[in-house]
Amino acid sequence: MECLEVEHTVLGILDKDRITEDLRRIVRVPSVTGNEGEAAEVLGEIARSCGLETALWRHDLEALRRHSGYPGEEARRDELVGVTATLGGSSSDAPRVCLNGHIDVVNEGSVAWRHGPWSGTVEDGFLHGRGSVDMKGGVIEALHAVAAVKDAAGAPPGDIVLQLVSSEEDGGAGTFAALENDQDFAACIIPEPTSFKVCCAQAGALTFQGVVPGVAAHAALRLEGISAIDRYVPIHSALLEHERRINSGVEHPLMAALDLPYPVLVGRLEAGRWSSQVPDLLRFEGRVGVRVGETVTEARAAFEEVLRGACPEVEVSWNGGKFAPGETPADHPLVAVVSASLADESVPGPELCGVPYGADMRLFTARGIPCVMVGTGGVRLAHGVDERVSIGEVYKLSRVLARALVRIQFGDALSSGGPRAPANVDPGPGRRTER
């Protein structure tokens, strides 16, 4: 079949009602980071019902943690699970394409939801529930796009592999594990919510902990003590200056377009144990952005220099996820094919963008795999109460992804995309438990 014929057939197969029902089903399954097992099993069932070759992975978590490139984690977990849904290709010479989406979500918070965080309620064209935007909507869009290609054309020239991963919210361990198993991809698309912009660059982000010592004394004899809070004050001022410094003269044009590409935030402070006692210890925790083109090591060293310049006594440690920055050149053929697919779905522009947060995109670009993010609107509702996604936008994005897949596999959209990433023959730490 010719590319245009396949594309027309694929678009006719995509079923808005079925996409909605599958999204409702998976939103109703809680999958807060660290507890993604049930969601992985349900998504495996949905993928099999679509006729895709499906495998449930239980990765060797301890082996991954010992890996020098392990991206870290914050949530408590006893297992790391993932699902791959594959549409096998007919030619080993054709480009293998990856779609990637995370199944973990942040917790529901402490404020009551209008419909409940796991309701999957549909109202006024929106589907409500935690993860509907970030990013179970993207997962279901991608799954149905792959299934529609299968139903329209059978085997495409090259493999299409959908990775459904855990632990994106706290570092990216799931995608890291999936790429340890298989990194032979010509390109990757991640349907994170981008308001239909094509994201070609993402900032990095590191979480830190600091400890400032003091000397305790009675409040009436304050001058005989050393307040840890007083020592912290110049640290806070220095961090504000550091934020101004790393956000001045931003070189990457897509990052420069953002109001604050590389935020620095102290999100938690703890000091003192008694109101009439000079505090002898202060703990602070926060997050620092990593500039595109900068290494994690460089960002940490610069940050620590700032802290110790403000307070030599401070002790710094790094915890949680290690999000490096990532980028794909704006003139890469992958960007062009996704942009053209958006344009054919009547998306104005479409625009290219950078984002100020960490994402799994950087795990692909670090391995030489071109990767972009593109998805629905609603990112401002992600992680908040009453998260919801437009069903119309979910359906539109499934059509965008389907167009892009067809043009890559049945056209020559990546013909100038350069060499494919080297295959990883070793299946890596982990095992398939279901097929």
Helices and strands as residue ranges (DSSP letters): H 3-13, H 16-27, H 37-49, E 53-59, H 61-65, E 80-87, E 97-102, E 122-123, E 126-128, I 132-136, H 137-153, E 160-165, H 173-181, E 187-190, E 198-202, E 204-213, G 219-224, H 228-246, H 253-256, E 264-271, E 281-290, H 296-310, E 315-323, E 326-327, H 333-343, E 352-355, H 361-365, E 371-373, G 379-381, E 388-390, H 391-410, E 431-434
